[in-house]
Amino acid sequence: MAIPDVVLLTKADCHLCAAARDAVGRVTAGLGLGWREQSVDSDESLRDRYAEELPVVLVDGIQRDFWKIDEARLERVLRQAMAR
C-alpha cells in the first residue's frame, strides 16, 4: 500500500483554510493517514501560483481540490493513491 503525501496549502486570516483543515483532518484520520499544512505566506512562488485558489489540497504534488474541500472526492483520490 502506497502512502500518499497530503499537503494543505493555506494562508493567514483565511476562513476557508480553517474549514479545509477540519475536512482534510477528518478524511485522512478516517484512512489512517497523516497530512501536513504549508503556509504560502513565507513562500513567494507558492503564493504567486495559488494566490486566488487557497486553500489548496495537494496529493503527491498534484492539486486535487481548492477553496471548499469536497471530502468524498478527497477520500476517493486518497484511496486511489493508496492502491498504487
C-alpha positions in Angstrom: 0.0 0.0 0.0 1.4 3.4 -1.0 1.2 6.3 1.5 0.2 9.4 -0.3 1.8 12.8 0.6 -1.1 15.1 1.6 -0.4 18.8 1.8 -2.8 21.6 2.6 -1.7 25.0 1.4 -3.0 27.8 3.5 -2.5 31.5 4.3 -3.0 33.6 7.4 -6.5 35.0 8.2 -8.3 32.6 5.8 -11.7 31.4 7.0 -11.8 28.8 4.2 -8.4 27.4 5.4 -9.9 26.7 8.8 -12.7 24.7 7.3 -10.2 22.9 5.0 -8.0 21.9 8.0 -11.1 20.2 9.5 -12.1 18.5 6.3 -8.6 17.2 5.5 -8.1 16.1 9.1 -11.4 14.1 9.1 -10.7 12.4 5.8 -7.0 11.5 6.5 -7.8 10.3 10.0 -10.6 8.0 8.6 -8.0 6.4 6.3 -5.2 6.3 8.9 -3.1 8.8 7.0 -1.1 11.8 8.1 -1.0 15.2 6.4 0.8 18.5 6.7 0.0 22.1 6.3 2.2 24.6 4.5 1.6 28.3 4.6 2.2 30.2 1.4 2.8 33.4 3.4 6.5 32.8 3.5 6.9 31.2 0.1 6.6 33.7 -2.7 6.5 31.1 -5.5 3.6 29.2 -3.9 1.8 32.5 -3.0 2.1 33.6 -6.6 0.9 30.3 -8.0 -2.0 29.6 -5.7 -3.0 33.1 -4.5 -6.6 33.0 -5.8 -7.3 29.4 -5.0 -6.4 29.0 -1.3 -6.8 26.7 0.5 -5.4 24.0 -1.9 -5.0 20.3 -1.3 -2.1 18.6 -3.0 -1.9 14.8 -3.1 1.6 13.6 -4.2 2.3 17.1 -5.5 -0.9 17.3 -7.7 -3.6 19.8 -7.0 -6.7 17.9 -6.1 -9.1 20.5 -4.7 -9.3 24.1 -3.6 -11.5 26.6 -1.8 -14.1 24.3 -0.3 -12.7 20.8 0.1 -15.0 18.0 -1.1 -14.5 15.3 1.5 -15.9 12.5 -0.7 -13.7 13.4 -3.6 -10.6 13.7 -1.4 -11.3 10.3 0.1 -11.7 8.8 -3.4 -8.4 10.3 -4.5 -6.6 9.1 -1.5 -7.9 5.6 -1.8 -6.8 5.5 -5.4 -3.3 6.8 -4.4 -3.1 4.2 -1.7 -3.9 1.4 -4.1 -0.9 2.2 -6.4 
